[in-house]
Amino acid sequence: MTIEERAEKAASLKASGRCNCAQAVVSVFEDKMPVDHDTLMKLTAGYGAGMGCMESTCGALIGAVMAAGILTEGQRTPMYSAKILREFEQKSGALRCKDLKGIGTGRVVCPCPDCVRNAVLALGDALNISD
């Protein structure tokens, strides 16, 4: 599966309502991780509506950084995380759920499925994942 296909699958999962943003991102990389589906879903369950429903860091972004930690086996993960954050912000327009959803401004900067798509693409770019 290409990174673009993974991104579309993740966006579709989020749009379906079957999972939160972090869960949608990590689930499309399950085939590359030594962690089972149920454990991944439990680990990422608390990242809906921004970290802990506090409208803080976007859950999709958190999922991408968590996946990077597993995919890099913890090697140079902070460097990769910084790349993911920069690319995600460039694509999405913000890093915080509150800002992305337009809470307080009434102007949605990036809808959740698009944030999920952008997080997967940013992860793929940072780790040079093409398939």
N, C-alpha and C positions, 0 to 999 in steps of 0.2 A: 504494500500500500504506500503510495507517495505521501509526502508531507501535506500536500494540498488535499488529498483524499482524507487523511487523518483530520485535518482542520475542518473539512465539511462534515465529517461524521460527528466530530465533537460539537459543532454548532447545532447540528440536528438533534443530538442527544439533549442538549440544553433546551432547545426550543420545544422539545416534546414534554418537558416537565418531569422527566424520569430521574433527573439528578441535578445537583447544583453545579455551579461553574467549575469549581476545582475538580469535582468528580468527572465531569465531562472531559476535561483536559487529560487527567491521568489515565482514564479508561481507554483512550485510543492508543496508548503506549503499552498496554498490558502485555502484548506479545514480546516486548523488549525488556520486561522487568521480571525479576525473580520473586514477585509478590503476587499472591492470588487476588482475584477480583474482590472478594468480600473484605479482605484486609485493606485493600486500596480504598474501597468505598467507606469503610469505617474511619480510616485515617483522615480522609478529606471531608467527612460529614459536617464538620463545624465551620466550614468556610463559605456558607451561603450568605448572600447580602453583605459581602465584605467580611473580613475576618470577624467571626463571632457575632454576626448580624449587627455590627457597629458601623456599617457603611464605610469601613476603612479600606485597607488594601484589597484590591479586586481579587475575588476568589479564583478566577481563571489564572491570574498572574501567580497566585500562591501555588496553584496546582502545577503550573509550568516549572516553578522553582523546585517544588518537591520532586517532580519527575526528573529534573536535571540532577538532583542529588543522587537519585537511584541510578540513573543512566550513566553518570560519571563515576559511580562508586565512591562519591565523596571527594574525588580528586579535582582540585581547582574549581570546585562548585561555586564559591563566591564570585570568581571572575566570570563564569558563565552566567550566573544570576544577574550580575550587573549588565551584561549584554542583553539578556532577556528583558530586563526592566527598561532599558533605553529603547529597544526596538518596539516593545509593547506600547510605551508612552508615545512614541512617534506615530505608530499606526492608529492608536485608540484615542489619543488626546489627553489622557490623564492616567493616574495610577490608582486613585481611590474610587471605590464603588460609588460613593456619594457624588463625586464630580462627574463620573461617567454616566450615571443615571439622571443627572440634572437636579438632584435634591437640593432645594433652596434656590435654584435658578430657574427651574422649569424647562431647561434646555437639555435634552438628552444628547450627550456627546457621542456615546457609542452604546448601542443596545447589547444586552448580555450575550446573545448568540455571536455577535460580531467580536465581542471581547474574547470569548472562548476561541473563536477562529484565530484571532490575532495572537493569542497566547501560544497556541500550538505552532503557528508559523514562526513566532519569535524563538520558541524553543528549538524548532527545527533548524533555524538559521544559526543560532548560537552554537549548537552542537553539530552542525553540518550534517543533519539527518535529511536524506532525500527520499529514502524508502522505508 
